[in-house]
Amino acid sequence: MQFRYGIEHECALLHPDGSFADYTDTPFDELQAVVDALPEDPSDYPDLRIGDQGIKRKRWYVEGYERFDTDGQLVRCDPKGIEIRTRIHPSIDATVSAVQKDVARLDDALATSQLRSTVIAFNPVRSEYVIEPPLNEWERRHRLGSPEERTAHLHMSTYGPDLNLSCDALDTTALVDVARKLTYYSPWLVPLSFSSPFRDGGPWGGLSARTAIRTGVRPAVLVFLGDGDEQVEADPSLTQRARLAAEVGRIEFKAFDACPDLELYGELLSLLTGLVLDETLPGRRTTPDAQLHRHVAVAGLGDDDVHAGTGALLDAAAAALAGRDDDLARLERLRERWAGRESPAAEMLARYEAGERVAGLRRPGA
């Protein structure tokens, strides 16, 4: 089986004084000026989708919530940060290397601005994006037509990757089955990535505010099918019609938190690869288990049952990856993180308690 991979990584931003930058105090044009200074590579296409408004013209683009007038013309985009997309690569190493290089290029471009990048999976100072003014008639027609459009405003508070993989041996039936498998096992996968222990200005008592808020109303997994393939009716969606040829057959895992350590993305992609290859795990769901995700968002790998469930997935993936030495090496590094019950959120909380500034926050009195 031949796999191909891609990563979409969302970067949050900080002001020079270290405070968190978002749509309330950072205009779209300021972020777009940073993107304008970055190179455009024609060979990125047709792997990457530009979109109707032309905002996504590069591997880097301003991520935000677009507003339209009553004739459907774009009038503004409220920014939340900058997203980086890799083109499609034939290996995990090449994909991780590509996102590392493009993060470095972004940081170089930000060096001439009043902003710098950070990685956290939830806006640490503002939990809710309020749609102001309310949607007009044209926007309601276009925003309420699908589960993802209806809940699109939720992504304004969250930062996470889309980890993409495709396999030439999977037909439509197999793709849908893989999506249902990964949706079922999502609660035991996501704690490895948790990186959102703050909301509304301080610790909230859990490890992933992103998971607690989004998973259940937003998909854990999407697969992209061709024009002639039957879509699965679900809310949130499990399948979506591919918008360009390069998307057909793509499995997109959407439930991980944004990872400060980009090498972790490679390890998680190897885990997903093993779970795609696995033929032993029985669990299947069409939509995410919201209640279980909310529990895991608080407890993480500190819960013995969750820890054991994650360990069982690592075992199943390792068995399925026999003979794939690079994947097994990445999986072994991930197993070490699991054995130590590690997550980026735990390290963030430790730094915060030590009085350090973390993603724009500092403990009172520090």
C-alpha positions as CSV (number, residue, x, y, z in Angstrom):
1,M,0.0,0.0,0.0
2,Q,1.3,3.4,-0.9
3,F,0.4,6.4,1.4
4,R,0.6,10.1,0.8
5,Y,0.5,12.8,3.4
6,G,-0.2,16.5,4.1
7,I,-0.4,18.8,7.2
8,E,-2.5,21.9,7.7
9,H,-1.1,23.7,10.8
10,E,-2.7,26.8,12.4
11,C,-0.5,29.4,14.1
12,A,-1.7,31.8,16.7
13,L,-0.1,35.2,17.1
14,L,1.3,37.4,19.8
15,H,1.9,41.2,20.1
16,P,5.4,42.5,20.8
17,D,4.5,42.8,24.5
18,G,3.7,39.1,24.6
19,S,-0.1,39.5,24.7
20,F,-2.4,37.4,22.6
21,A,-3.4,38.8,19.2
22,D,-6.8,38.0,17.7
23,Y,-9.6,39.6,15.7
24,T,-10.4,42.1,18.4
25,D,-7.1,44.0,18.1
26,T,-5.3,42.8,14.9
27,P,-6.7,43.7,11.5
28,F,-6.8,41.4,8.6
29,D,-4.6,43.7,6.5
30,E,-1.8,43.4,9.1
31,L,-1.7,39.7,8.7
32,Q,-2.2,39.8,5.0
33,A,0.9,42.0,4.7
34,V,2.9,39.2,6.3
35,V,1.5,36.7,3.9
36,D,2.2,39.0,0.9
37,A,5.9,39.0,1.8
38,L,6.0,35.2,1.5
39,P,6.7,33.5,-1.8
40,E,4.1,31.9,-4.0
41,D,5.1,28.7,-5.7
42,P,3.0,27.7,-8.8
43,S,4.1,24.1,-8.3
44,D,1.9,24.0,-5.1
45,Y,-1.1,23.6,-7.4
46,P,-3.2,21.6,-8.1
47,D,-2.4,20.1,-4.6
48,L,-3.8,23.2,-2.7
49,R,-7.2,24.8,-3.0
50,I,-7.3,28.5,-3.5
51,G,-11.0,29.1,-2.5
52,D,-13.6,31.4,-3.9
53,Q,-12.2,34.6,-2.4
54,G,-8.6,34.1,-3.4
55,I,-7.4,34.5,0.2
56,K,-5.8,31.0,0.1
57,R,-3.4,31.7,-2.7
58,K,-0.2,30.4,-1.0
59,R,0.9,27.7,1.4
60,W,0.3,30.4,4.1
61,Y,-3.0,32.3,4.4
62,V,-4.9,34.4,6.9
63,E,-7.4,32.1,8.6
64,G,-10.6,33.8,9.7
65,Y,-14.4,34.3,9.4
66,E,-15.5,35.9,6.2
67,R,-18.4,38.3,6.1
68,F,-20.5,39.1,3.0
69,D,-23.0,41.7,1.9
70,T,-26.5,40.9,0.8
71,D,-25.2,40.3,-2.8
72,G,-22.6,37.8,-1.7
73,Q,-19.6,40.1,-2.0
74,L,-16.8,39.8,0.5
75,V,-16.8,42.8,2.8
76,R,-14.3,41.7,5.5
77,C,-12.5,38.8,7.1
78,D,-12.1,38.7,10.9
79,P,-8.7,37.0,11.4
80,K,-7.7,34.5,14.0
81,G,-4.2,33.6,12.8
82,I,-2.2,32.2,9.9
83,E,-2.6,28.7,8.5
84,I,0.2,26.8,6.8
85,R,-0.5,24.0,4.4
86,T,1.9,21.5,2.9
87,R,1.4,20.2,-0.6
88,I,1.0,16.4,-0.8
89,H,4.1,14.4,-0.1
90,P,5.0,10.7,-0.5
91,S,6.4,10.3,3.0
92,I,5.8,11.5,6.5
93,D,9.4,12.8,6.9
94,A,9.0,14.9,3.8
95,T,5.7,16.3,5.1
96,V,7.0,17.2,8.5
97,S,10.2,18.7,7.0
98,A,8.0,20.9,4.7
99,V,5.9,22.3,7.5
100,Q,9.0,22.9,9.6
101,K,10.5,24.9,6.8
102,D,7.3,26.9,6.2
103,V,6.9,27.7,9.9
104,A,10.5,29.0,9.8
105,R,9.7,31.1,6.7
106,L,6.6,32.5,8.4
107,D,8.7,33.4,11.5
108,D,11.2,35.2,9.3
109,A,8.4,37.2,7.6
110,L,6.9,38.0,11.1
111,A,10.3,39.4,12.2
112,T,9.7,42.5,10.2
113,S,6.1,43.0,11.6
114,Q,4.7,43.7,15.0
115,L,3.7,40.1,15.5
116,R,5.2,36.7,16.2
117,S,3.8,33.2,16.1
118,T,2.9,30.9,18.9
119,V,1.2,27.5,19.2
120,I,-1.8,26.9,21.4
121,A,-5.1,25.1,20.6
122,F,-7.6,27.5,22.1
123,N,-7.7,31.3,22.4
124,P,-6.5,31.7,26.0
125,V,-8.3,35.0,26.6
126,R,-11.5,34.8,24.6
127,S,-13.7,31.7,24.5
128,E,-16.4,32.9,22.2
129,Y,-16.4,34.6,18.8
130,V,-19.6,36.6,18.5
131,I,-21.0,37.1,15.0
132,E,-21.5,40.9,14.8
133,P,-23.5,42.1,13.1
134,P,-25.8,39.1,12.8
135,L,-25.8,37.2,9.5
136,N,-27.7,38.8,6.7
137,E,-30.1,36.9,4.5
138,W,-27.4,35.9,1.9
139,E,-25.1,34.7,4.7
140,R,-27.8,32.7,6.4
141,R,-28.5,30.8,3.2
142,H,-24.9,30.0,2.8
143,R,-23.9,29.5,6.4
144,L,-26.7,27.3,7.4
145,G,-26.6,24.8,4.5
146,S,-24.3,22.3,6.1
147,P,-23.2,21.2,9.6
148,E,-19.7,22.6,9.1
149,E,-20.9,26.0,7.8
150,R,-23.4,26.2,10.6
151,T,-20.7,25.8,13.2
152,A,-17.9,27.6,11.3
153,H,-17.7,30.4,13.9
154,L,-16.5,27.9,16.5
155,H,-13.2,27.6,14.7
156,M,-12.4,31.3,15.5
157,S,-11.5,30.2,19.1
158,T,-9.6,27.0,18.2
159,Y,-6.3,26.1,16.6
160,G,-5.6,22.6,15.4
161,P,-4.1,20.6,12.5
162,D,-5.7,18.7,9.8
163,L,-3.5,15.6,9.4
164,N,-4.2,14.2,6.0
165,L,-3.4,10.8,4.5
166,S,-4.5,8.8,1.5
167,C,-3.9,5.3,0.4
168,D,-4.1,4.0,-3.1
169,A,-5.6,0.7,-2.0
170,L,-8.8,2.1,-0.4
171,D,-12.1,2.2,-2.4
172,T,-15.0,4.3,-1.3
173,T,-16.4,1.7,1.1
174,A,-13.1,1.2,2.8
175,L,-12.6,5.0,3.1
176,V,-15.9,5.4,4.9
177,D,-15.1,2.5,7.1
178,V,-11.7,4.0,8.1
179,A,-13.4,7.3,8.8
180,R,-15.9,5.6,11.1
181,K,-13.1,3.7,12.8
182,L,-11.0,6.8,13.5
183,T,-14.1,8.7,14.7
184,Y,-14.8,5.9,17.2
185,Y,-11.3,5.9,18.5
186,S,-10.8,9.6,18.5
187,P,-11.2,10.0,22.3
188,W,-8.2,7.8,22.9
189,L,-6.1,9.5,20.2
190,V,-6.5,13.1,21.0
191,P,-5.0,13.2,24.5
192,L,-1.5,12.7,22.9
193,S,-1.8,16.2,21.4
194,F,-3.6,18.3,24.1
195,S,-2.4,21.9,24.2
196,S,-5.2,24.1,25.3
197,P,-5.3,24.2,29.1
198,F,-6.3,27.9,29.3
199,R,-9.5,29.9,28.5
200,D,-10.8,33.3,29.5
201,G,-7.5,34.3,31.0
202,G,-6.3,31.4,33.0
203,P,-6.3,27.6,33.5
204,W,-9.8,26.1,33.1
205,G,-9.3,22.9,35.0
206,G,-8.7,20.6,31.9
207,L,-6.1,20.0,29.2
208,S,-8.0,20.7,26.0
209,A,-10.6,23.5,25.8
210,R,-10.6,22.9,22.1
211,T,-11.8,19.3,22.5
212,A,-14.3,20.2,25.1
213,I,-15.9,22.9,22.9
214,R,-15.7,21.6,19.3
215,T,-15.7,17.8,19.2
216,G,-19.2,16.5,18.7
217,V,-20.5,19.5,16.9
218,R,-17.5,19.6,14.5
219,P,-16.2,16.4,12.9
220,A,-13.3,14.3,14.2
221,V,-12.7,12.9,10.7
222,L,-13.7,13.8,7.2
223,V,-13.1,11.7,4.1
224,F,-13.3,13.3,0.6
225,L,-15.1,11.4,-2.0
226,G,-15.5,11.8,-5.8
227,D,-18.5,13.2,-7.6
228,G,-20.1,9.9,-8.3
229,D,-19.7,8.5,-4.7
230,E,-22.6,8.4,-2.3
231,Q,-22.2,10.7,0.6
232,V,-23.0,9.7,4.2
233,E,-25.7,11.8,5.8
234,A,-24.4,12.8,9.2
235,D,-24.3,15.8,11.6
236,P,-21.4,16.6,11.9
237,S,-20.3,15.4,8.5
238,L,-18.3,12.2,8.0
239,T,-17.8,12.6,4.2
240,Q,-17.5,15.6,1.9
241,R,-17.4,16.0,-1.8
242,A,-13.8,16.6,-3.0
243,R,-13.4,20.2,-4.2
244,L,-10.4,19.4,-6.4
245,A,-8.9,16.2,-7.9
246,A,-6.1,16.0,-5.4
247,E,-8.6,15.7,-2.5
248,V,-10.3,12.5,-3.7
249,G,-9.6,9.7,-1.3
250,R,-8.2,12.0,1.4
251,I,-8.7,11.0,5.0
252,E,-8.5,14.1,7.2
253,F,-8.2,13.7,11.0
254,K,-9.3,17.0,12.5
255,A,-9.6,16.4,16.2
256,F,-6.0,16.8,17.4
257,D,-4.9,20.0,19.1
258,A,-2.2,22.2,17.5
259,C,1.2,20.8,18.5
260,P,4.1,23.1,19.5
261,D,6.5,20.2,18.7
262,L,6.1,19.7,15.0
263,E,7.8,16.2,15.2
264,L,4.7,15.1,17.1
265,Y,2.7,15.5,13.9
266,G,4.9,12.9,12.2
267,E,4.4,10.5,15.1
268,L,0.7,11.0,15.0
269,L,0.6,10.4,11.2
270,S,2.4,7.1,11.8
271,L,-0.2,6.2,14.4
272,L,-3.0,7.0,12.0
273,T,-1.3,5.0,9.2
274,G,-1.2,2.0,11.5
275,L,-4.8,2.4,12.4
276,V,-5.8,2.6,8.7
277,L,-3.8,-0.7,8.1
278,D,-5.2,-2.4,11.2
279,E,-7.8,-5.1,10.7
280,T,-8.5,-6.0,14.3
281,L,-10.1,-3.0,16.0
282,P,-13.9,-3.4,16.0
283,G,-15.2,0.1,17.0
284,R,-17.1,2.2,14.6
285,R,-19.1,5.5,14.9
286,T,-20.5,7.9,12.3
287,T,-20.4,10.9,14.6
288,P,-18.0,11.7,17.5
289,D,-18.9,10.7,21.1
290,A,-19.2,14.3,22.5
291,Q,-19.6,13.2,26.1
292,L,-16.6,11.0,26.1
293,H,-14.5,13.7,24.4
294,R,-15.5,16.2,27.1
295,H,-14.4,13.7,29.8
296,V,-11.1,13.1,28.1
297,A,-10.6,16.9,27.5
298,V,-10.4,17.2,31.3
299,A,-8.7,14.0,32.4
300,G,-6.3,13.3,29.5
301,L,-3.9,10.4,29.9
302,G,-4.1,10.9,33.6
303,D,-7.2,8.7,33.5
304,D,-6.1,5.1,33.8
305,D,-8.8,3.8,31.5
306,V,-8.0,6.5,28.9
307,H,-4.3,5.7,29.2
308,A,-5.0,2.0,28.7
309,G,-7.2,2.6,25.7
310,T,-4.5,4.8,24.0
311,G,-2.0,2.1,24.7
312,A,-4.2,-0.5,23.0
313,L,-4.3,1.7,19.9
314,L,-0.5,2.0,19.9
315,D,-0.2,-1.8,20.1
316,A,-2.7,-2.3,17.3
317,A,-0.9,0.3,15.1
318,A,2.5,-1.3,15.8
319,A,1.3,-4.7,14.8
320,A,-0.2,-3.3,11.6
321,L,3.1,-1.4,10.8
322,A,5.3,-4.5,10.9
323,G,8.1,-4.0,8.4
324,R,7.6,-0.2,8.1
325,D,10.7,0.7,10.1
326,D,10.4,4.5,9.9
327,D,6.8,4.4,11.1
328,L,7.7,2.0,13.9
329,A,10.5,4.4,15.1
330,R,8.1,7.3,15.2
331,L,5.5,5.2,17.0
332,E,8.1,4.2,19.6
333,R,8.8,7.9,20.3
334,L,5.1,8.4,20.6
335,R,4.9,5.4,23.0
336,E,7.5,7.1,25.2
337,R,5.3,10.2,25.4
338,W,2.3,8.0,26.3
339,A,4.3,6.1,28.9
340,G,5.1,9.4,30.6
341,R,1.4,10.5,30.3
342,E,2.8,13.5,28.5
343,S,1.0,16.2,26.6
344,P,2.0,19.7,25.5
345,A,-0.7,21.1,27.9
346,A,1.0,19.7,30.9
347,E,4.2,21.4,30.0
348,M,2.3,24.7,29.4
349,L,0.7,24.5,32.8
350,A,4.1,23.8,34.4
351,R,5.6,26.9,32.7
352,Y,2.6,29.0,33.7
353,E,2.8,27.9,37.4
354,A,6.6,28.7,37.3
355,G,5.6,32.3,36.4
356,E,6.6,32.2,32.7
357,R,4.4,33.9,30.1
358,V,2.6,31.2,28.0
359,A,0.8,32.2,24.8
360,G,0.1,35.6,26.1
361,L,-0.8,34.7,29.7
362,R,1.1,35.0,33.0
363,R,0.1,33.8,36.4
364,P,-1.2,36.7,38.6
365,G,1.5,37.8,41.0
366,A,4.3,36.1,38.9
